Amino acid sequence: MIGFLKRFSLPELPFRNLPEGDKRPDLVLLLVVLILVSIGTVMIYSSSSIMAAASKASHHDGWYFLKKQIVFVILGFGMMILMSRIPYSYLRQVAYPSILVCIVLLSLVLVPHLGVRAGGATRWLRMGFFSFQVSELAKICMILFMAQFMTRKIEYRKNFQRGVAVPLAVTGVVLSLIILEPDFGTCAIISVIMLLMLYMAGARVVHLGALMAALIPVGIWFLIHERYRVDRLTAFLDPWKDPQKTGFQIIQSLISFGSGGAFGVGVGDSMQKLFYLPEPHTDFILSIIAEEAGFVGVVVVIALFVILIVRGFFIAFRAPDLFGTLVAAGLTMIIALEAVINIAGVMGLIPLKGLALPFLSYGGTSLLMSLTAVGILLNISTYTEIKEES
């Protein structure tokens, strides 16, 4: 893969004040992602094969989820290679159009018969033979929009009306469409990333403080407005109060962690995936890793995410321009937040939230967008290395 990545070439494209030279991507970042995707592919089969073999929806095919995931692994690596070769300065030209496309697609999700409803939410857009979760694309498009706006309007960064209100208004439109799905977790992630990117771009702390003071009550209202969100909070505080309903998922997850011990029961030998733990191949895949690979396996996964996040921020801080810094930091924050929320949730450290574990959980859109983000990071990293040598 590394050799192919180096040989893959596109016609020469004009750079925008970027240094030229022998482009070499961050191989540590690439290696970590390859390992995470490999672990995820193995664990998806291990956690889903029995469930798939027993389900009519999967035609009693134990390989059903693995085969679908492999398709998206191939597509995802294709997107990663493509994005690693297109100069990231070109993303500035598509930043504004992409957010408009996202708004249109998010609107289409809410249209009956176009949006796919599952688990009480309409978050997917029917795209022929598969469904696409537009909110995953919206995260990347929001980062590109914020980075481009803050780069072009750098002189407005201290001005609330021009430097904060405009991105806030665009973010508000996107969040409004996502909350209607509903998808509270994605809204929270986009809000946090928006605030952090504004801070990195140099917005005044007092403006950000006022914005946070306004957002927190809104977030609390949305949290208590839906009964199932309140149930998740109470289940987190005391899962044993209702072990058969609201506390069932976290209790089964904790049993998985406890059953694994130090080195696990062995890959393929989990008991919790035998219809005890709901969705073991998606939100709770780390629980199956904990049972089958034990404490050591969980530590390895967490260490890989730590390395990935550190490399991502290293790329951001060594980028040759503000746009590259904001994009790299924003993309790294997406992966970091999703990983932390998922890991902490399945361990019972925070309330559960239906977020996939990047690169590991089953889900085509999540994997596709995560690998696209890595491709952009690899592209930016090529210029950080050149900068070091010059």
C-alpha positions in Angstrom: 0.0 0.0 0.0 2.8 2.4 0.9 4.7 1.8 -2.3 1.5 2.2 -4.4 0.7 5.4 -2.5 4.1 6.8 -3.5 3.7 5.7 -7.2 0.1 6.9 -7.6 0.2 10.1 -9.6 -2.1 12.7 -11.1 -1.4 15.4 -13.7 0.6 18.3 -12.3 -1.7 20.8 -10.6 -0.8 24.4 -9.8 -0.1 24.8 -6.0 -1.1 27.9 -4.2 2.0 29.2 -2.5 2.9 25.7 -1.3 6.5 24.4 -1.4 7.5 21.9 -4.1 9.6 18.8 -3.7 9.6 15.1 -3.2 6.3 14.5 -1.5 6.4 11.8 1.2 3.3 11.2 3.3 3.4 10.5 7.1 4.1 6.8 7.1 3.4 6.4 10.8 -0.1 7.7 10.4 -0.6 5.5 7.4 0.7 2.4 9.2 -1.6 3.1 12.2 -4.6 3.4 10.0 -3.8 0.2 8.2 -3.5 -1.7 11.5 -6.8 -0.2 12.8 -8.7 -1.1 9.6 -7.2 -4.6 9.7 -8.2 -5.1 13.3 -11.7 -3.8 12.6 -12.2 -6.1 9.6 -11.3 -9.2 11.6 -13.4 -8.2 14.5 -16.4 -7.3 12.4 -16.5 -10.9 11.1 -15.9 -12.3 14.5 -18.6 -10.3 16.2 -21.2 -10.5 13.4 -20.9 -13.9 11.7 -23.2 -15.8 14.1 -25.8 -13.1 14.1 -25.7 -12.8 10.3 -26.0 -16.6 9.9 -29.2 -16.5 12.0 -30.8 -13.5 10.4 -33.2 -13.6 7.4 -32.2 -10.0 6.6 -28.7 -11.2 5.8 -30.0 -14.3 3.9 -28.4 -16.5 6.6 -25.0 -15.6 5.3 -22.4 -15.5 8.1 -20.1 -13.5 5.8 -22.7 -10.9 5.0 -21.4 -8.0 7.1 -17.8 -8.8 6.3 -18.3 -8.8 2.6 -20.1 -5.4 2.7 -17.4 -3.9 4.9 -14.7 -5.1 2.5 -16.3 -3.3 -0.3 -16.2 -0.1 1.7 -12.6 -0.8 2.8 -11.6 -0.9 -0.9 -13.6 2.3 -1.7 -12.2 4.0 1.4 -8.6 3.2 0.6 -9.3 4.4 -3.0 -10.6 7.7 -1.6 -7.6 8.0 0.8 -5.1 7.5 -2.0 -7.0 10.0 -4.2 -7.2 12.7 -1.5 -3.5 12.1 -0.6 -2.5 13.1 -4.1 -4.8 16.1 -4.8 -3.0 19.2 -3.4 -5.0 20.2 -0.3 -5.1 23.8 -1.5 -7.7 22.6 -4.1 -10.0 22.0 -1.2 -10.3 25.7 -0.7 -12.2 26.0 -4.0 -14.8 23.4 -3.0 -15.2 24.4 0.6 -18.2 26.7 0.0 -19.9 24.6 -2.7 -19.5 21.5 -0.6 -21.4 23.0 2.4 -24.3 23.9 0.0 -24.3 20.3 -1.3 -24.4 19.0 2.3 -27.4 21.3 3.1 -29.3 20.0 0.1 -28.5 16.3 0.9 -29.4 16.8 4.6 -32.7 18.2 3.4 -33.3 15.2 1.1 -32.8 12.8 4.0 -35.9 14.2 5.6 -38.0 13.6 2.5 -40.2 10.5 2.8 -39.1 7.5 0.7 -35.7 9.1 0.1 -34.5 9.0 3.7 -33.9 5.6 5.3 -35.3 5.2 8.8 -33.7 2.8 11.2 -33.5 2.7 15.0 -36.0 5.5 15.4 -34.0 8.0 13.3 -33.8 9.0 9.6 -30.1 9.5 9.0 -29.4 7.8 5.7 -30.1 8.7 2.1 -30.9 5.9 -0.2 -28.2 5.7 -2.9 -29.2 2.8 -5.1 -27.8 -0.4 -3.6 -26.6 1.2 -0.4 -27.5 3.9 2.1 -25.3 7.0 2.8 -25.2 8.8 6.1 -25.0 12.4 5.0 -24.1 13.7 8.5 -20.7 11.9 8.2 -20.0 13.9 5.1 -21.3 17.1 6.8 -18.5 16.9 9.4 -15.8 17.1 6.8 -17.6 19.8 4.8 -18.1 21.9 7.9 -14.3 21.7 8.6 -13.5 22.8 5.1 -16.0 25.6 5.2 -14.7 26.9 8.6 -11.1 26.6 7.5 -11.7 28.5 4.3 -13.8 31.2 5.9 -11.4 31.8 8.8 -8.5 31.9 6.3 -10.1 34.4 3.9 -11.6 36.5 6.6 -8.7 36.5 9.0 -9.0 40.2 9.6 -12.5 39.6 11.0 -11.5 37.0 13.6 -11.8 39.5 16.4 -15.1 40.8 15.2 -18.1 38.9 16.4 -20.6 40.1 13.8 -18.3 39.3 10.8 -15.9 36.6 12.2 -18.2 34.5 14.4 -21.8 35.2 13.4 -21.4 34.1 9.8 -20.0 30.6 10.5 -22.4 30.3 13.4 -25.3 30.9 11.0 -24.1 28.3 8.5 -23.4 25.9 11.3 -26.9 26.5 12.7 -28.5 25.6 9.4 -26.6 22.3 9.2 -27.2 21.5 12.9 -30.9 22.2 12.5 -31.2 19.7 9.7 -29.2 17.1 11.6 -31.2 17.4 14.8 -34.4 16.8 12.9 -33.1 13.3 11.9 -32.5 13.2 15.0 -28.7 12.9 15.6 -27.8 14.7 18.8 -24.3 13.3 19.0 -23.2 14.5 15.6 -24.6 18.0 16.5 -22.6 18.0 19.6 -19.4 17.0 17.8 -19.8 19.6 15.1 -20.5 22.3 17.7 -17.3 21.4 19.7 -15.2 21.4 16.5 -16.6 24.7 15.4 -15.7 26.3 18.7 -12.2 24.8 18.7 -11.5 25.9 15.1 -12.7 29.4 15.9 -10.3 29.5 18.9 -7.4 28.2 16.8 -8.1 30.8 14.1 -7.7 33.5 16.8 -11.3 34.4 17.7 -11.7 36.4 20.9 -12.1 34.2 24.0 -14.9 36.4 25.3 -16.9 35.8 22.1 -16.4 32.0 22.4 -17.3 32.2 26.0 -20.6 33.9 25.2 -21.3 31.4 22.5 -20.7 28.5 24.8 -22.9 30.1 27.4 -25.7 30.3 24.8 -25.1 26.7 23.5 -25.0 24.9 26.8 -28.7 25.6 27.8 -29.8 24.7 24.2 -27.9 21.4 24.5 -29.4 20.7 27.9 -32.9 21.3 26.5 -32.4 18.9 23.7 -30.9 16.4 26.1 -34.0 16.4 28.4 -36.5 16.9 25.6 -36.4 13.3 24.4 -37.2 10.5 26.9 -34.6 8.1 25.4 -31.8 10.6 26.1 -32.9 10.9 29.7 -33.0 7.1 29.9 -29.4 6.9 28.7 -28.3 9.4 31.3 -30.1 7.6 34.2 -28.8 4.3 32.9 -25.2 5.7 33.0 -25.7 6.8 36.6 -27.2 3.5 37.8 -27.5 0.8 35.0 -28.6 -1.9 37.6 -31.8 0.1 38.4 -33.3 -1.3 35.2 -31.0 -4.1 34.0 -33.5 -5.5 31.4 -34.2 -2.3 29.6 -32.3 1.0 29.9 -29.3 -0.5 31.6 -29.1 -3.6 29.5 -26.6 -2.4 26.9 -24.0 -1.0 29.3 -24.3 -4.0 31.7 -23.6 -6.5 28.8 -20.7 -4.3 27.7 -19.2 -4.3 31.2 -19.6 -8.1 31.3 -17.6 -8.3 28.1 -14.8 -6.2 29.5 -14.8 -8.3 32.7 -14.9 -11.6 30.9 -11.8 -10.9 28.8 -9.3 -10.7 31.6 -5.8 -9.8 30.7 -5.4 -11.6 27.4 -9.0 -12.4 26.4 -10.8 -15.7 25.6 -9.5 -15.8 22.0 -10.6 -14.3 18.7 -14.0 -15.9 17.8 -14.8 -17.2 21.3 -16.8 -14.3 22.7 -20.0 -15.3 24.5 -21.5 -11.8 24.6 -21.9 -11.7 20.8 -24.3 -14.6 21.1 -27.3 -12.3 21.1 -26.5 -10.8 24.6 -24.8 -7.6 23.5 -26.9 -5.6 21.0 -25.1 -4.5 17.8 -21.7 -6.0 18.8 -20.2 -5.2 15.3 -21.1 -1.5 15.4 -21.2 0.6 18.5 -19.9 -2.1 20.9 -17.1 -3.6 18.8 -14.6 -2.5 21.5 -16.5 -4.6 24.0 -16.0 -7.7 21.8 -12.3 -6.8 21.4 -12.1 -6.6 25.2 -13.6 -10.0 25.6 -11.7 -11.8 22.9 -8.3 -9.9 23.2 -8.5 -8.8 26.8 -7.0 -5.8 28.5 -4.0 -6.0 26.3 -6.1 -5.8 23.2 -7.9 -2.7 24.5 -4.7 -1.0 25.4 -3.3 -1.7 21.9 -6.4 -0.1 20.3 -6.3 2.9 22.6 -2.5 3.3 22.0 -3.1 3.2 18.2 -5.7 6.0 18.5 -3.3 8.0 20.7 -0.6 7.8 18.1 -3.0 8.7 15.3 -4.3 11.7 17.1 -0.8 12.9 18.1 0.4 12.5 14.5 -2.7 14.4 13.2 -2.0 17.4 15.5 1.7 17.3 14.6 0.7 17.5 10.9 -1.7 20.4 11.8 0.9 22.4 13.7 3.6 21.9 11.0 1.4 22.8 8.1 2.8 25.6 5.9 -0.4 27.7 6.0 -3.4 28.5 8.2 -5.8 26.7 6.0 -3.8 23.5 6.2 -3.5 23.8 10.0 -7.2 24.3 10.5 -8.2 21.5 8.2 -5.7 19.0 9.7 -6.7 20.0 13.3 -10.4 19.7 12.5 -10.1 16.3 10.9 -8.0 15.0 13.8 -10.6 16.4 16.2 -13.4 14.4 14.5 -11.5 11.2 14.9 -10.4 12.0 18.5 -13.9 13.0 19.7 -15.6 10.0 18.1 -13.0 7.6 19.5 -13.1 9.1 23.0 -16.9 9.2 23.1 -17.3 5.6 21.9 -14.5 4.1 24.1 -15.7 6.0 27.2 -19.3 5.1 26.5 -18.8 1.3 26.2 -16.6 1.4 29.4 -19.4 3.1 31.3 -17.4 6.3 31.9 -20.0 8.5 30.1 -23.6 8.0 28.9 -23.8 5.8 25.8 -24.1 7.5 22.5 -24.6 5.8 19.2 -21.3 6.8 17.6 -19.2 4.3 15.6 -15.6 3.7 16.6 -13.5 5.1 13.7 -11.9 2.5 11.4 -13.2 -0.4 13.6 -17.0 -0.4 13.7 -19.1 -1.8 10.9 -20.5 1.0 8.7 -19.7 2.0 5.2 -20.2 5.7 5.4 -18.2 6.1 8.6 -15.2 4.2 7.2 -15.4 5.9 3.9 -15.3 9.4 5.4 -12.7 8.5 8.0 -10.3 7.2 5.3 -11.1 10.3 3.2 -10.1 12.4 6.2 -6.8 10.4 6.6 -6.1 11.0 2.9 -6.3 14.7 3.4 -4.1 14.5 6.5 -1.5 12.5 4.5 -1.6 15.1 1.7 -1.0 18.0 4.2 1.8 15.9 5.8 3.7 15.9 2.6 4.2 19.6 2.9 5.1 19.5 6.6 8.0 17.2 5.8 9.2 19.5 3.0 9.0 22.4 5.3 11.3 20.6 7.8 13.9 20.0 5.2 13.9 23.6 3.8 
